[in-house]
Amino acid sequence: MWGAIAVVLVVLWLLGALAFKITGALIHLLIVLAVVALVLHFARRTRPR
């Protein structure tokens, strides 16, 4: 689930950075949230026994 959220956030970040030329700090918050979502995805992953 966290991996899918990260992918969506990265896509939104790319669209905002490339298509709309938004230069504010808010668009860069999306990439930070995507990285956090990826870290949570790998940290909360259950390990096989």
PyMOL Python script that loads the backbone (N, CA, C, O; Angstrom):
from pymol import cmd

cmd.read_pdbstr("""\
ATOM      1  N   MET A   1       0.813  -1.190   0.000  1.00  0.00           N
ATOM      2  CA  MET A   1       0.000   0.000   0.000  1.00  0.00           C
ATOM      3  C   MET A   1       0.860   1.258   0.000  1.00  0.00           C
ATOM      4  O   MET A   1       0.608   2.194  -0.759  1.00  0.00           O
ATOM      5  N   TRP A   2       1.868   1.271   0.851  1.00  0.00           N
ATOM      6  CA  TRP A   2       2.733   2.465   0.914  1.00  0.00           C
ATOM      7  C   TRP A   2       3.497   2.657  -0.386  1.00  0.00           C
ATOM      8  O   TRP A   2       3.783   3.788  -0.779  1.00  0.00           O
ATOM      9  N   GLY A   3       3.831   1.551  -1.058  1.00  0.00           N
ATOM     10  CA  GLY A   3       4.523   1.661  -2.339  1.00  0.00           C
ATOM     11  C   GLY A   3       3.658   2.330  -3.396  1.00  0.00           C
ATOM     12  O   GLY A   3       4.142   3.140  -4.187  1.00  0.00           O
ATOM     13  N   ALA A   4       2.373   1.985  -3.404  1.00  0.00           N
ATOM     14  CA  ALA A   4       1.454   2.595  -4.361  1.00  0.00           C
ATOM     15  C   ALA A   4       1.277   4.083  -4.073  1.00  0.00           C
ATOM     16  O   ALA A   4       1.210   4.895  -4.995  1.00  0.00           O
ATOM     17  N   ILE A   5       1.201   4.434  -2.800  1.00  0.00           N
ATOM     18  CA  ILE A   5       1.092   5.848  -2.431  1.00  0.00           C
ATOM     19  C   ILE A   5       2.331   6.605  -2.876  1.00  0.00           C
ATOM     20  O   ILE A   5       2.237   7.728  -3.371  1.00  0.00           O
ATOM     21  N   ALA A   6       3.488   5.992  -2.699  1.00  0.00           N
ATOM     22  CA  ALA A   6       4.734   6.638  -3.113  1.00  0.00           C
ATOM     23  C   ALA A   6       4.762   6.863  -4.621  1.00  0.00           C
ATOM     24  O   ALA A   6       5.190   7.921  -5.083  1.00  0.00           O
ATOM     25  N   VAL A   7       4.312   5.882  -5.382  1.00  0.00           N
ATOM     26  CA  VAL A   7       4.301   6.013  -6.841  1.00  0.00           C
ATOM     27  C   VAL A   7       3.367   7.138  -7.273  1.00  0.00           C
ATOM     28  O   VAL A   7       3.710   7.933  -8.148  1.00  0.00           O
ATOM     29  N   VAL A   8       2.188   7.205  -6.662  1.00  0.00           N
ATOM     30  CA  VAL A   8       1.239   8.263  -6.997  1.00  0.00           C
ATOM     31  C   VAL A   8       1.819   9.631  -6.665  1.00  0.00           C
ATOM     32  O   VAL A   8       1.676  10.572  -7.445  1.00  0.00           O
ATOM     33  N   LEU A   9       2.473   9.746  -5.513  1.00  0.00           N
ATOM     34  CA  LEU A   9       3.057  11.033  -5.133  1.00  0.00           C
ATOM     35  C   LEU A   9       4.187  11.448  -6.067  1.00  0.00           C
ATOM     36  O   LEU A   9       4.329  12.630  -6.380  1.00  0.00           O
ATOM     37  N   VAL A  10       4.983  10.496  -6.509  1.00  0.00           N
ATOM     38  CA  VAL A  10       6.072  10.819  -7.447  1.00  0.00           C
ATOM     39  C   VAL A  10       5.503  11.286  -8.781  1.00  0.00           C
ATOM     40  O   VAL A  10       6.011  12.235  -9.378  1.00  0.00           O
ATOM     41  N   VAL A  11       4.451  10.621  -9.247  1.00  0.00           N
ATOM     42  CA  VAL A  11       3.820  11.033 -10.511  1.00  0.00           C
ATOM     43  C   VAL A  11       3.242  12.439 -10.386  1.00  0.00           C
ATOM     44  O   VAL A  11       3.409  13.264 -11.284  1.00  0.00           O
ATOM     45  N   LEU A  12       2.562  12.712  -9.272  1.00  0.00           N
ATOM     46  CA  LEU A  12       2.022  14.056  -9.065  1.00  0.00           C
ATOM     47  C   LEU A  12       3.131  15.094  -8.985  1.00  0.00           C
ATOM     48  O   LEU A  12       2.986  16.210  -9.483  1.00  0.00           O
ATOM     49  N   TRP A  13       4.242  14.719  -8.355  1.00  0.00           N
ATOM     50  CA  TRP A  13       5.372  15.643  -8.254  1.00  0.00           C
ATOM     51  C   TRP A  13       5.936  15.949  -9.639  1.00  0.00           C
ATOM     52  O   TRP A  13       6.222  17.102  -9.960  1.00  0.00           O
ATOM     53  N   LEU A  14       6.093  14.911 -10.453  1.00  0.00           N
ATOM     54  CA  LEU A  14       6.618  15.120 -11.803  1.00  0.00           C
ATOM     55  C   LEU A  14       5.672  15.977 -12.640  1.00  0.00           C
ATOM     56  O   LEU A  14       6.116  16.860 -13.374  1.00  0.00           O
ATOM     57  N   LEU A  15       4.381  15.721 -12.529  1.00  0.00           N
ATOM     58  CA  LEU A  15       3.420  16.543 -13.274  1.00  0.00           C
ATOM     59  C   LEU A  15       3.473  18.000 -12.827  1.00  0.00           C
ATOM     60  O   LEU A  15       3.435  18.916 -13.648  1.00  0.00           O
ATOM     61  N   GLY A  16       3.561  18.196 -11.533  1.00  0.00           N
ATOM     62  CA  GLY A  16       3.617  19.566 -11.025  1.00  0.00           C
ATOM     63  C   GLY A  16       4.903  20.272 -11.393  1.00  0.00           C
ATOM     64  O   GLY A  16       4.891  21.461 -11.710  1.00  0.00           O
ATOM     65  N   ALA A  17       6.012  19.554 -11.354  1.00  0.00           N
ATOM     66  CA  ALA A  17       7.303  20.176 -11.638  1.00  0.00           C
ATOM     67  C   ALA A  17       7.505  20.427 -13.139  1.00  0.00           C
ATOM     68  O   ALA A  17       8.077  21.445 -13.530  1.00  0.00           O
ATOM     69  N   LEU A  18       7.037  19.505 -13.965  1.00  0.00           N
ATOM     70  CA  LEU A  18       7.302  19.613 -15.397  1.00  0.00           C
ATOM     71  C   LEU A  18       6.175  20.299 -16.171  1.00  0.00           C
ATOM     72  O   LEU A  18       6.440  21.154 -17.015  1.00  0.00           O
ATOM     73  N   ALA A  19       4.949  19.943 -15.899  1.00  0.00           N
ATOM     74  CA  ALA A  19       3.840  20.454 -16.704  1.00  0.00           C
ATOM     75  C   ALA A  19       3.397  21.850 -16.281  1.00  0.00           C
ATOM     76  O   ALA A  19       3.113  22.696 -17.129  1.00  0.00           O
ATOM     77  N   PHE A  20       3.338  22.090 -14.990  1.00  0.00           N
ATOM     78  CA  PHE A  20       2.778  23.342 -14.517  1.00  0.00           C
ATOM     79  C   PHE A  20       3.822  24.371 -14.100  1.00  0.00           C
ATOM     80  O   PHE A  20       3.478  25.511 -13.788  1.00  0.00           O
ATOM     81  N   LYS A  21       5.074  23.983 -14.092  1.00  0.00           N
ATOM     82  CA  LYS A  21       6.189  24.891 -13.758  1.00  0.00           C
ATOM     83  C   LYS A  21       5.981  25.564 -12.395  1.00  0.00           C
ATOM     84  O   LYS A  21       6.234  26.758 -12.231  1.00  0.00           O
ATOM     85  N   ILE A  22       5.520  24.784 -11.437  1.00  0.00           N
ATOM     86  CA  ILE A  22       5.351  25.309 -10.078  1.00  0.00           C
ATOM     87  C   ILE A  22       6.718  25.309  -9.405  1.00  0.00           C
ATOM     88  O   ILE A  22       7.392  24.280  -9.356  1.00  0.00           O
ATOM     89  N   THR A  23       7.118  26.450  -8.895  1.00  0.00           N
ATOM     90  CA  THR A  23       8.447  26.548  -8.300  1.00  0.00           C
ATOM     91  C   THR A  23       8.391  26.697  -6.794  1.00  0.00           C
ATOM     92  O   THR A  23       9.421  26.913  -6.155  1.00  0.00           O
ATOM     93  N   GLY A  24       7.209  26.585  -6.220  1.00  0.00           N
ATOM     94  CA  GLY A  24       7.076  26.746  -4.774  1.00  0.00           C
ATOM     95  C   GLY A  24       7.557  25.515  -4.028  1.00  0.00           C
ATOM     96  O   GLY A  24       7.788  24.456  -4.611  1.00  0.00           O
ATOM     97  N   ALA A  25       7.699  25.684  -2.740  1.00  0.00           N
ATOM     98  CA  ALA A  25       8.170  24.587  -1.899  1.00  0.00           C
ATOM     99  C   ALA A  25       7.115  23.509  -1.730  1.00  0.00           C
ATOM    100  O   ALA A  25       7.440  22.377  -1.370  1.00  0.00           O
ATOM    101  N   LEU A  26       5.864  23.839  -1.984  1.00  0.00           N
ATOM    102  CA  LEU A  26       4.782  22.879  -1.784  1.00  0.00           C
ATOM    103  C   LEU A  26       4.911  21.675  -2.716  1.00  0.00           C
ATOM    104  O   LEU A  26       4.616  20.551  -2.310  1.00  0.00           O
ATOM    105  N   ILE A  27       5.342  21.890  -3.943  1.00  0.00           N
ATOM    106  CA  ILE A  27       5.473  20.774  -4.878  1.00  0.00           C
ATOM    107  C   ILE A  27       6.593  19.837  -4.452  1.00  0.00           C
ATOM    108  O   ILE A  27       6.522  18.636  -4.714  1.00  0.00           O
ATOM    109  N   HIS A  28       7.620  20.361  -3.804  1.00  0.00           N
ATOM    110  CA  HIS A  28       8.721  19.516  -3.353  1.00  0.00           C
ATOM    111  C   HIS A  28       8.341  18.728  -2.107  1.00  0.00           C
ATOM    112  O   HIS A  28       8.993  17.743  -1.763  1.00  0.00           O
ATOM    113  N   LEU A  29       7.298  19.161  -1.443  1.00  0.00           N
ATOM    114  CA  LEU A  29       6.791  18.403  -0.308  1.00  0.00           C
ATOM    115  C   LEU A  29       6.253  17.054  -0.766  1.00  0.00           C
ATOM    116  O   LEU A  29       6.304  16.083  -0.011  1.00  0.00           O
ATOM    117  N   LEU A  30       5.739  16.978  -1.990  1.00  0.00           N
ATOM    118  CA  LEU A  30       5.234  15.716  -2.517  1.00  0.00           C
ATOM    119  C   LEU A  30       6.338  14.679  -2.640  1.00  0.00           C
ATOM    120  O   LEU A  30       6.113  13.508  -2.332  1.00  0.00           O
ATOM    121  N   ILE A  31       7.521  15.075  -3.079  1.00  0.00           N
ATOM    122  CA  ILE A  31       8.609  14.108  -3.223  1.00  0.00           C
ATOM    123  C   ILE A  31       9.097  13.652  -1.853  1.00  0.00           C
ATOM    124  O   ILE A  31       9.489  12.497  -1.685  1.00  0.00           O
ATOM    125  N   VAL A  32       9.075  14.546  -0.880  1.00  0.00           N
ATOM    126  CA  VAL A  32       9.456  14.159   0.480  1.00  0.00           C
ATOM    127  C   VAL A  32       8.445  13.156   1.033  1.00  0.00           C
ATOM    128  O   VAL A  32       8.833  12.171   1.660  1.00  0.00           O
ATOM    129  N   LEU A  33       7.165  13.395   0.810  1.00  0.00           N
ATOM    130  CA  LEU A  33       6.141  12.460   1.262  1.00  0.00           C
ATOM    131  C   LEU A  33       6.265  11.109   0.555  1.00  0.00           C
ATOM    132  O   LEU A  33       6.010  10.067   1.158  1.00  0.00           O
ATOM    133  N   ALA A  34       6.651  11.127  -0.703  1.00  0.00           N
ATOM    134  CA  ALA A  34       6.843   9.878  -1.437  1.00  0.00           C
ATOM    135  C   ALA A  34       7.991   9.069  -0.848  1.00  0.00           C
ATOM    136  O   ALA A  34       7.892   7.848  -0.729  1.00  0.00           O
ATOM    137  N   VAL A  35       9.059   9.728  -0.484  1.00  0.00           N
ATOM    138  CA  VAL A  35      10.200   9.036   0.128  1.00  0.00           C
ATOM    139  C   VAL A  35       9.796   8.457   1.480  1.00  0.00           C
ATOM    140  O   VAL A  35      10.160   7.328   1.808  1.00  0.00           O
ATOM    141  N   VAL A  36       9.052   9.222   2.258  1.00  0.00           N
ATOM    142  CA  VAL A  36       8.579   8.733   3.558  1.00  0.00           C
ATOM    143  C   VAL A  36       7.673   7.518   3.363  1.00  0.00           C
ATOM    144  O   VAL A  36       7.768   6.546   4.112  1.00  0.00           O
ATOM    145  N   ALA A  37       6.804   7.571   2.366  1.00  0.00           N
ATOM    146  CA  ALA A  37       5.916   6.439   2.103  1.00  0.00           C
ATOM    147  C   ALA A  37       6.703   5.194   1.703  1.00  0.00           C
ATOM    148  O   ALA A  37       6.348   4.088   2.110  1.00  0.00           O
ATOM    149  N   LEU A  38       7.753   5.354   0.922  1.00  0.00           N
ATOM    150  CA  LEU A  38       8.590   4.211   0.555  1.00  0.00           C
ATOM    151  C   LEU A  38       9.308   3.634   1.765  1.00  0.00           C
ATOM    152  O   LEU A  38       9.392   2.415   1.915  1.00  0.00           O
ATOM    153  N   VAL A  39       9.822   4.495   2.621  1.00  0.00           N
ATOM    154  CA  VAL A  39      10.500   4.017   3.828  1.00  0.00           C
ATOM    155  C   VAL A  39       9.520   3.246   4.703  1.00  0.00           C
ATOM    156  O   VAL A  39       9.859   2.182   5.223  1.00  0.00           O
ATOM    157  N   LEU A  40       8.314   3.770   4.869  1.00  0.00           N
ATOM    158  CA  LEU A  40       7.302   3.065   5.652  1.00  0.00           C
ATOM    159  C   LEU A  40       6.917   1.737   5.013  1.00  0.00           C
ATOM    160  O   LEU A  40       6.666   0.757   5.713  1.00  0.00           O
ATOM    161  N   HIS A  41       6.871   1.706   3.702  1.00  0.00           N
ATOM    162  CA  HIS A  41       6.536   0.473   2.991  1.00  0.00           C
ATOM    163  C   HIS A  41       7.553  -0.624   3.303  1.00  0.00           C
ATOM    164  O   HIS A  41       7.173  -1.761   3.585  1.00  0.00           O
ATOM    165  N   PHE A  42       8.819  -0.293   3.254  1.00  0.00           N
ATOM    166  CA  PHE A  42       9.841  -1.295   3.500  1.00  0.00           C
ATOM    167  C   PHE A  42      10.033  -1.580   4.988  1.00  0.00           C
ATOM    168  O   PHE A  42      10.417  -2.691   5.356  1.00  0.00           O
ATOM    169  N   ALA A  43       9.776  -0.609   5.837  1.00  0.00           N
ATOM    170  CA  ALA A  43       9.941  -0.811   7.276  1.00  0.00           C
ATOM    171  C   ALA A  43       8.822  -1.670   7.856  1.00  0.00           C
ATOM    172  O   ALA A  43       9.064  -2.451   8.776  1.00  0.00           O
ATOM    173  N   ARG A  44       7.614  -1.543   7.342  1.00  0.00           N
ATOM    174  CA  ARG A  44       6.471  -2.274   7.894  1.00  0.00           C
ATOM    175  C   ARG A  44       6.192  -3.583   7.156  1.00  0.00           C
ATOM    176  O   ARG A  44       5.217  -4.272   7.455  1.00  0.00           O
ATOM    177  N   ARG A  45       7.029  -3.917   6.217  1.00  0.00           N
ATOM    178  CA  ARG A  45       6.842  -5.149   5.456  1.00  0.00           C
ATOM    179  C   ARG A  45       7.014  -6.352   6.382  1.00  0.00           C
ATOM    180  O   ARG A  45       7.953  -6.401   7.176  1.00  0.00           O
ATOM    181  N   THR A  46       6.112  -7.314   6.278  1.00  0.00           N
ATOM    182  CA  THR A  46       6.222  -8.499   7.128  1.00  0.00           C
ATOM    183  C   THR A  46       7.249  -9.443   6.518  1.00  0.00           C
ATOM    184  O   THR A  46       7.319  -9.619   5.301  1.00  0.00           O
ATOM    185  N   ARG A  47       8.025 -10.032   7.382  1.00  0.00           N
ATOM    186  CA  ARG A  47       9.078 -10.938   6.930  1.00  0.00           C
ATOM    187  C   ARG A  47       8.564 -12.374   6.969  1.00  0.00           C
ATOM    188  O   ARG A  47       7.895 -12.758   7.928  1.00  0.00           O
ATOM    189  N   PRO A  48       8.861 -13.167   5.954  1.00  0.00           N
ATOM    190  CA  PRO A  48       8.419 -14.576   5.973  1.00  0.00           C
ATOM    191  C   PRO A  48       9.164 -15.361   7.044  1.00  0.00           C
ATOM    192  O   PRO A  48      10.323 -15.082   7.354  1.00  0.00           O
ATOM    193  N   ARG A  49       8.469 -16.350   7.602  1.00  0.00           N
ATOM    194  CA  ARG A  49       9.093 -17.161   8.667  1.00  0.00           C
ATOM    195  C   ARG A  49       9.727 -18.394   8.124  1.00  0.00           C
ATOM    196  O   ARG A  49      10.293 -19.183   8.881  1.00  0.00           O
TER     197      ARG A  49
END
""", "prot")
cmd.dss("prot")
cmd.show_as("cartoon", "prot")
cmd.util.cbc("prot")
cmd.orient("prot")
